[in-house]
Amino acid sequence: MLIVDLNMKTVQLLFACVLALPASAYASLEVYKLPGPDLSNTIQAQTRVLELGLNGSESGCISWNGSANVSGAAACVGPAIPAFTGGSEQPSSTTRTAGSLGIVDGNDLRIIFDANESSGDSISLDALRLLILNPTTGGLIFSADLANPCYVGPPNPNITNPCVIDPTLTGNGKNDALIRLDAVQAAALDAAVLGSGVSMANVRIGLLANLSGPTSGGFEGFYVGNIATFDPPPLPEPGTLAIVALGLACTLFARRRWAPKGY
């Protein structure tokens, strides 16, 4: 009984610590897959949050003030980011509600960075900040900055630190970087939303980003969605399907072979 009581107290303490995280705690965003999935034009239009214009360097933010989208340096909240000036936002930039994107919790949230480089030039993702905003007041509920080092997944020849993406394929949608919260910060997001009294479906999602490099191909886009849209589970290999089918056949045979007579 003592062991059970201690375990329960430990769980309660950990949960309390998560709830105690400040609303503006700056967490980590992992770049964990590159290239990510290529987005169709339909998905792009439905999930685009931030689009940055064609410049030698690009800086922009899209946020929410409680009644409308706002952009530029004055629109972004939290500690200052070096070299952030805003001004590269395109008219297609817009905050979105988590519910409209099918996002149910922090673990479900995915961001795609689409580096559009027609000549295959490298591009540096110097800063990325996720903004989770109160739909009524525009206040900051939760935020997360790009992890440092930026790449947490298996070694990938197409990305180095600082977060420089070196495309091997040219054009739009060919070198999408897939980004997520780690498990700890995904839970922190859920706790922050719960503590705010706002449902996850209604929170507004905004983004801030700084890019540098040639940016020669066109507008760079940031898209937000859920696992099912951006990161579906891989299809089983044909060999795996064959093994599963064989196992089911053997199970059915064994059941028939050893079933009691008369049944």
N, C-alpha and C positions, 0 to 999 in steps of 0.2 A: 504493500500500500504506500509505503514511504517513497518507493521508486516512482510509482505512478504519480504521486503528488508532486514530486520534484519535476517530473517531465511536464506535467500540466503547468507548473509555475514557469518553467523555462519557455514553453510555447507562448504563454501569456505575456512574458517579458519581451520576447522577440516581437510579438505583434504590437505591443505598446511602443517599442522602439521605432517600428515602421511607421506607425501612426504619428509619432512625434516628429518625423522628418518635416522640415520647413517646406512651405509651398514652393519656394524658389530654389530648392536643393538642386544643384547641377549634377546630373547623373551622366552615365556614359551611353553613347550610341555606338554600336559595333558595325563596322563594315565587314560582313561575313561571307559575301558571295560576289564574285566578279569574274566574268560578266554575269549579271543577273538576267531575268527573263526579258525578252524583247516585248515592249508594249505595243498593242495595236492602237490605231488612231482613236478608236472608240474608248478604250480604257484610258488613254491619255486625257481625253477631253473630260471624262467623268471623275478622274482622281487627281488632276493637276492641282497643286497648291501654290507653288512658287515657280515662276519662269523669269530667268534673268537675260537681259539684252546682250547684244554682241559688242563686247569691249575688250581691250587688252587685259583688263581685270574687271570682275563683276561683283557687285555687292548689293544685297537686297533683303527685304523682310516683308512679310505679310502677316498682319495681326488683326485683332478685333477689338473695337472700343465699346461693345455692348449693343450697338445698333448697326454698325457698318464696318466694312473692311477698311483698314488703314495700312499705309506702307511708308517706307523710308526710315531714316535714322531716328526720327522722333517716335515712330510707332513701336519700336522694339523695347522689350523690358529685360531687366537683369543686368549683371555686371557688364561693363564695356568690353567689346571685342576689338582687339587691335586692327586698325585699318578699315573698320566697318563705317561706311558712309551712307549706304543705301543709294537709291536712285536708278538702279538697273532693273527694277521690277517692270514686267510687262503687264498689259491690261488683263491678261488671262489669269494672273495671280489672284487667288481667292482662298480665304479660310473655308474649311468644311467641317461639318459635324461628324463625330465618330460614327453615329448611327447611319448617316448617309453613305458611309464607306464600309459598313458592315463590321466595324471594329467593336468587339465585345469586352476586351480587357487589354492590359498592357502587353501581355504576351502575344496578342493577336496583331499588334500594330507593326506595320512594315513601311519603310520609306525607300523609294527608288530615286537614285540620282542618275539622270540620263545625260552623259557627256556627249555632246553633238560636235564631233571634230571631223570635218570632211577630209582632212589630210592625214588623220591618224596621229595628230600631235598629242603630247601628254598635257594633262590639266591637273592643277592642284586644288583640292578641296581644303581650303585653309580654315574654314569654320563652318559648322552646321549646328543649329540650335532648334530643337523641337519645343514648341509652345503649346501647352494645353490651357485653354482659356475659359473663363466663366462666360456662358452665353448671354447672361443678363447684364453683368457689370464690365466685362472685358478684362477682369482681374486675372492675374497669373495663378493657376492652380498647381502646375507642375512644369518643369523644364528639364531638358537634357542636352548636353553638349557632346560633340564628337569625342570619342575616347582617344587617349594618347598613350601608347601608339594607336593609330587609327585602325589597323587591321588586326583582328583578333582570331580569325579563322586560320585554316591550314595555309602554309606558304603559298603565295600566289605571285607568279612573275610579273603580273600586270599592275601591281600596286606596291609602293614603297612608303617609308615614313621619312619626313612628314607625308601627309596623305596625298601622294602624287599618283594619279591614275595614268597609266601608259597604255593607251588603246593599241590593240593589234588589228582591230577592224575599224574601218572608217564609216562615218555616216551616223544618222540618228537611230537610237535604240539598239545599237550593236554592243555597247560597252556599259550597260546599266549596272551600277553598283547597288547591291541590296543591303539595306541597313535596318537594324533592329535594336531594341533595348535588351540588355542582358536580363537573366531571370530575376536577379535581386532588384534591379531598377524597374522592371515591369511590375513587380509586386508593390514597389514604392509608388508607382503611378496609380495603381488601383486604390491604395490606401489614401492617397492625396485626393482623388476624386470622391471617394466615399466620405472623407472628412469634410469636403466642401459642400455636401448636401445637394450636389448636382448629379444627375444620372450620367453614366458614361456615354449614352446615346446622344446627349445634348451638348456635351462639351465641344468647343470650337478648337480646331487644330490649325496652328500657324507655323511658319518656319522662318529662319534667318540663315543666310549663307553668304560666305565670301569665297570667290574663286579667283585664281590667277593662272596665267599661262597664255598660250596663243588664242584660245577660244575662237578658232577661225571658222568653224563650221556653221554656226548659227546659234539660236537660243538654247541655253541649258535649262533643263526642266527637273523639278522635284515633284514626285508623286507620292501620295499616301494611300494605303489600302490595308487589307487584311491578309492573313496567311493563305486563305483559299484563292485569292486573286493573284497575289504576287509570288507566293512560295508554296505551291501545291506539293504534296508528297510525290516522290518519283514513282513512275510506273514500274511494277515488278519486271525484272528481266524474264525473258522467255524460259530460261532454265529454272528460275525460281517458281514460275507458274507450273512447270512440268513436275517439279518436286512436290509441290502442294497437291496437285491432282493425284499423283501417285500415292501420297500419304492418305488422302481421303479414300481412294479405292481400296487400299490395304485395310483401312479401318472398317469400311463397309463389309469387306470379305470376312474379316475376323469376327465381326458381330454375327454374321449369318452362319459362319462355321461353328461357332461355339454357343449359339442361341439354344436354349432348352427346347426339346422336341415338343411339338404340339402348339408352339407359339407362332 
